[in-house]
């Protein structure tokens, strides 16, 4: 671990960003350029003291999870992210692994979306980052670990919860869509990848998945219109737009409602109340939908 290089790299990139670059308010006049240390810590979900010690060349070696959070907070490119990992003493992540580093281009768009649910998904159906509206509508996806980070996995191994917010008549089509999307990722990443690990686990655990896998259907798209059932607000009809990265490994999913519609009123209510009233609501599955 090169403490000096790590500290200087973090400081330089922190100073190169403005609050508006990361979706924060400029606030009062600033005495120094760039983001404050506490703002980077907030974006990276770590303590200000921990981040400060890294910049002062006296912190412990950050974990890969911490580095991933810092790369996202500082809006690093893939090359910059790889450098961050190397100076921190870690191997660089596979760039096409369904990993947690969010595309800076998608992150910039997400930063500007505050009044409608939006999230970034990996090609393995993992929610990499959500805005506050997506958390209020779909639940916080950040707590899942291991294979359960993938919504494809949860859809077939925990159907009672994973399918709760879909109308029953839509669930069979969604099952086919999940398998077709995973097959697309499997074809791109190969049998020894994390996609291959997911396929092997699901073949062993889910007869439904095994049957659908044998159809060899391949697709990577999202339904243009969907109905989600919220535990407290009831059915919400939403339009769905998906913006993919060039390599198709990540997409920004945005859920909107027509102006002055009943669904728009329900989203407005969610925007006011956030997760205060709806924290226990079951999350809807949105990844890899057909």
HULINZI-V826709 format. One record per residue. N is the residue number from 1. RES is the residue in one letter. SS is DSSP state (~ for helix, > for strand, _ for the rest). PHI is phi as a letter, one per 30 degrees, with the letter a starting at -180 (999 if undefined). PSI is psi in whole degrees, -180 to 180 (999 if undefined). Layout:
n;res;ss;phi;psi
N;RES;SS;PHI;PSI
N;RES;SS;PHI;PSI
//
This chain:
n;res;ss;phi;psi
1;X;_;999;126
2;X;_;c;93
3;X;~;d;-41
4;X;~;d;-46
5;X;~;d;-41
6;X;~;d;-47
7;X;~;d;-46
8;X;~;d;-39
9;X;~;d;-46
10;X;~;d;-45
11;X;~;d;-46
12;X;~;d;-43
13;X;~;d;-34
14;X;~;d;-44
15;X;~;d;-20
16;X;~;d;-10
17;X;_;c;145
18;X;_;c;155
19;X;~;e;-39
20;X;~;d;-22
21;X;~;d;-22
22;X;~;b;17
23;X;_;i;20
24;X;_;c;159
25;X;_;d;145
26;X;_;d;-37
27;X;_;i;-153
28;X;_;d;166
29;X;_;e;138
30;X;_;c;139
31;X;_;d;-22
32;X;_;b;153
33;X;_;d;158
34;X;_;i;-169
35;X;_;d;154
36;X;_;d;159
37;X;~;d;-39
38;X;~;d;-27
39;X;~;d;-41
40;X;~;d;-43
41;X;~;d;-41
42;X;~;d;-46
43;X;~;d;-32
44;X;_;c;2
45;X;_;h;48
46;X;_;b;169
47;X;_;d;150
48;X;~;d;-37
49;X;~;d;-42
50;X;~;d;-47
51;X;~;d;-42
52;X;~;e;-41
53;X;~;d;-34
54;X;~;d;-42
55;X;~;d;-22
56;X;_;c;12
57;X;_;i;27
58;X;_;b;10
59;X;_;d;164
60;X;_;d;166
61;X;_;d;122
62;X;_;d;147
63;X;_;d;168
64;X;~;d;-35
65;X;~;d;-42
66;X;~;d;-41
67;X;~;d;-38
68;X;~;d;-42
69;X;~;d;-40
70;X;~;d;-41
71;X;~;d;-40
72;X;~;d;-43
73;X;~;d;-38
74;X;_;c;4
75;X;_;h;47
76;X;_;d;147
77;X;_;d;174
78;X;~;d;-42
79;X;~;d;-42
80;X;~;d;-39
81;X;~;d;-44
82;X;~;d;-42
83;X;~;d;-42
84;X;~;e;-46
85;X;~;d;-43
86;X;~;d;-47
87;X;~;d;-21
88;X;_;d;1
89;X;_;i;24
90;X;_;b;156
91;X;_;d;149
92;X;_;d;142
93;X;_;d;155
94;X;_;d;128
95;X;_;d;-21
96;X;_;b;65
97;X;_;b;6
98;X;_;i;24
99;X;_;d;-178
100;X;_;c;1
101;X;_;d;115
102;X;_;d;136
103;X;_;e;126
104;X;~;e;-35
105;X;~;d;-44
106;X;~;d;-38
107;X;~;d;-39
108;X;~;d;-40
109;X;~;d;-45
110;X;~;e;-38
111;X;~;e;-27
112;X;_;c;2
113;X;_;c;107
114;X;_;b;-18
115;X;_;c;9
116;X;_;b;149
117;X;_;d;134
118;X;>;a;146
119;X;>;a;158
120;X;>;c;129
121;X;>;c;143
122;X;>;d;171
123;X;_;d;-3
124;X;_;c;14
125;X;_;i;27
126;X;>;c;130
127;X;>;d;109
128;X;>;d;-35
129;X;>;a;143
130;X;>;b;147
131;X;_;d;175
132;X;~;d;-34
133;X;~;d;-36
134;X;~;d;-37
135;X;~;d;-42
136;X;~;d;-37
137;X;~;d;-44
138;X;~;c;-14
139;X;_;j;159
140;X;_;d;118
141;X;_;c;-1
142;X;_;d;-14
143;X;_;d;-9
144;X;_;d;147
145;X;_;b;165
146;X;~;i;-147
147;X;~;d;-27
148;X;~;d;-11
149;X;~;d;-28
150;X;>;d;128
151;X;~;d;-25
152;X;~;d;-43
153;X;~;d;-47
154;X;~;d;-34
155;X;~;e;-37
156;X;~;c;-22
157;X;~;c;-17
158;X;_;b;59
159;X;~;d;-31
160;X;~;e;-40
161;X;~;c;-42
162;X;~;d;-27
163;X;_;c;6
164;X;_;d;-31
165;X;_;c;12
166;X;>;c;138
167;X;_;e;143
168;X;~;e;-36
169;X;~;d;-14
170;X;~;c;-10
171;X;~;d;-37
172;X;~;d;-43
173;X;~;d;-39
174;X;~;d;-38
175;X;~;e;-45
176;X;~;d;-39
177;X;~;d;-39
178;X;~;d;-45
179;X;~;d;-42
180;X;~;d;-37
181;X;~;d;-41
182;X;~;d;-37
183;X;~;d;-36
184;X;~;d;-46
185;X;~;d;-39
186;X;~;d;-42
187;X;~;d;-35
188;X;~;d;-35
189;X;~;c;-26
190;X;_;j;163
191;X;_;d;-21
192;X;_;c;8
193;X;_;c;-178
194;X;~;d;-29
195;X;~;d;-42
196;X;~;d;-39
197;X;~;d;-42
198;X;~;d;-45
199;X;~;d;-46
200;X;~;d;-41
201;X;~;d;-43
202;X;~;d;-36
203;X;~;d;-35
204;X;~;d;-28
205;X;~;c;-21
206;X;_;b;107
207;X;~;e;-35
208;X;~;d;-46
209;X;~;d;-45
210;X;~;e;-40
211;X;~;d;-43
212;X;~;d;-33
213;X;~;d;-34
214;X;_;d;-13
215;X;_;d;-18
216;X;_;h;38
217;X;_;d;138
218;X;_;b;128
219;X;_;a;150
220;X;_;b;81
221;X;_;a;173
222;X;_;b;143
223;X;_;d;136
224;X;_;d;-25
225;X;>;b;138
226;X;>;b;159
227;X;>;c;124
228;X;>;c;140
229;X;>;c;111
230;X;>;d;140
231;X;_;e;-31
232;X;_;c;-27
233;X;_;c;-10
234;X;>;i;-162
235;X;>;d;138
236;X;>;b;116
237;X;>;d;122
238;X;>;b;149
239;X;>;c;149
240;X;>;b;125
241;X;>;b;137
242;X;>;b;130
243;X;>;c;117
244;X;>;c;151
245;X;_;d;166
246;X;_;e;-37
247;X;_;d;5
248;X;_;i;13
249;X;_;d;-19
250;X;>;b;156
251;X;>;b;149
252;X;>;c;120
253;X;>;c;124
254;X;>;b;129
255;X;>;c;123
256;X;>;b;167
257;X;_;b;147
258;X;_;d;145
259;X;_;e;141
260;X;_;i;13
261;X;_;d;166
262;X;~;d;-39
263;X;~;d;-38
264;X;~;d;-39
265;X;~;d;-39
266;X;~;d;-40
267;X;~;d;-38
268;X;~;d;-39
269;X;~;d;-43
270;X;~;d;-39
271;X;~;d;-32
272;X;~;d;-44
273;X;~;d;-23
274;X;_;h;-136
275;X;_;c;7
276;X;_;d;-42
277;X;_;c;-18
278;X;_;c;16
279;X;_;e;-27
280;X;_;c;4
281;X;_;d;143
282;X;_;d;144
283;X;_;d;144
284;X;_;d;150
285;X;_;c;128
286;X;_;b;-10
287;X;_;d;138
288;X;_;h;43
289;X;_;d;150
290;X;_;c;999
//
